[in-house]
Amino acid sequence: MTTTHPNALRKIVIVGGGSAGWISAAMLSHYFQNGGCAVELIESEEIGTIGVGESTIPPFLQLLASLGVDEREFIQATQASFKLGIRFEDWKQKGQRYYHPFGAIGGPIGPHEFYQCWLRAKANGHPSNLQDFAPGTVMADQWKFIPPIKAQRTLIAGASYALHVDARLVAKFLRDYAEARGVKRTEGIVTDVVTHPDGSVAKVIMKDGREVEGDLFIDCTGFRSLLIGKTLDVPFNDWSDMLLCDRAVVVQTENVGAPHPYTVSKAEDAGWRWRIPLQHRAGNGYVFSSRHLSDDAARATLVQNVEGQMLMNPMFIAFKTGMRRRLWHKNVVAVGLAGGFIEPLESTALHLIYRGMDFLLRFFPDRDFDPALAAEYNRRMTADYEEIRDFIVLHYCTTQRDDTPFWRDVRNAPIPDSLKERMALFQAQGVLREGVDDMFRNPSWQSVMEGMGVRPRRYQQLVDTAPYDVIAQTLDQSAPILAAQVAGLPSHGEFLEKHCPAP
Ligand code: FAD
């Protein structure tokens, strides 16, 4: 005889159907497609979704794999393009640019980390650039692409990639996926929330009077933060003193030419501008500080600089940087913008949705809602948000720009202690604090530090145990080999056309 859990959740209610709502629904439906717990998602076409969120990082592909979704089918359905990293322009100084690629930079030389060997070579006057050894950067810069798995015996194998996606098509794809696995979708606006005497949520009430009860509620209501914010009143940790941007203007345009396999992030007078090319159009936006720039001026800068015909009127989005002090409180878990937001400079928000649900599944509660589960969940998620905040602040606090009031204020903005400690460790000997659950690995920190002109004072003494001629020879040979291997690849546009053509 089999047993069933005595206190199992019977019903999960997701309020909100943007990327957060439908990623949550898809992940839950994967578990509960054969029953065990009902899942209902409420969304309102009248309110709509934010409609941005189109650049991802490599774990997005893990999300697809965990759902059993075929990558090529997904790319075709969402008109996605490949992303090998981000090209940062004008961040350190005007006219300068660098890449933050996904994947490895070089490979270990004997027992030594590549970066330490490269630092030693630089100390000996070696002329190479760090990114000469990053397959992601070399491919991106030449607009080439091949999945690294198909280049196993080459230096390209160390690269990694993510996708640029159409947010609306992703939500549609995941909605079809979740509904096919039993998620019930309810259209309408939630106007009231009823709580139990202990303060946990009992049910939500819709504008037309319908009531939806549940054991666990997932708040995916975007910046409205209906459950975790408005109902449970969980305080907000405000980080807008460290990151000054608080507004964005966005527009979609026609594509001009083939899509490049990277996101562009160009620093502007009062923030930065992105360009994300998909197969069928491009997404563009200017993230700026409203204290330093008017809406009219921001829109003018965006419109003057986009390539191709605009497909909509530019749209403004206000945001506040920070996160709820607890993302899981009582029987409510906030996922997506309802829980917090950090400007999209490293395209991390969709990933935080996946993380939020992945951790929820790891610490999945029953109806007792043991507070230990929520405590661990909150600790892990807060660590993720803080790591991203620190990584984004790094891009700003290392700038040498002082040509506008915005950049001068950026240089005086507070830096979190956790980042100061990380930078001190790095500057001492090029060492980084890397935890098992960290989102950004050493090559990411090394790329941004080097791109922004921060190099450790010295390399680690241990590297001197390797013969220098072996290090020099490895560097001398591997960069031209990598460049030649990449030169022989199809262009990104050709690869998409051949392997993932639009249906
Ligand atoms: P929303 O899309 O706002 O969805 C909220 C849902 O809740 C909607 O379905 C709405 O109808 C529903 N709702 C709200 N209130 C009610 C109610 N009372 N009753 C019923 N339904 C309700 N992320 C990335 O990963 N990469 C990027 O490149 C990126 N770029 C961004 C650029 C900008 C300018 C901004 C602001 C964000 C960006 N993001 C990016 C973040 C990304 O857009 C979001 O994380 C993602 O779209 C998830 O949004 P959401 O589902 O939480 O909220």
Boltz pocket constraint, residues with backbone or C-beta under 6 A from the ligand:
constraints:
  - pocket:
      binder: B
      contacts: [[A, 15], [A, 16], [A, 17], [A, 18], [A, 19], [A, 20], [A, 21], [A, 42], [A, 43], [A, 44], [A, 45], [A, 47], [A, 48], [A, 49], [A, 50], [A, 51], [A, 52], [A, 53], [A, 54], [A, 55], [A, 56], [A, 167], [A, 188], [A, 189], [A, 190], [A, 191], [A, 220], [A, 221], [A, 222], [A, 223], [A, 224], [A, 226], [A, 248], [A, 250], [A, 285], [A, 317], [A, 319], [A, 335], [A, 336], [A, 337], [A, 338], [A, 344], [A, 347], [A, 348], [A, 349], [A, 350], [A, 351]]
      max_distance: 6.0
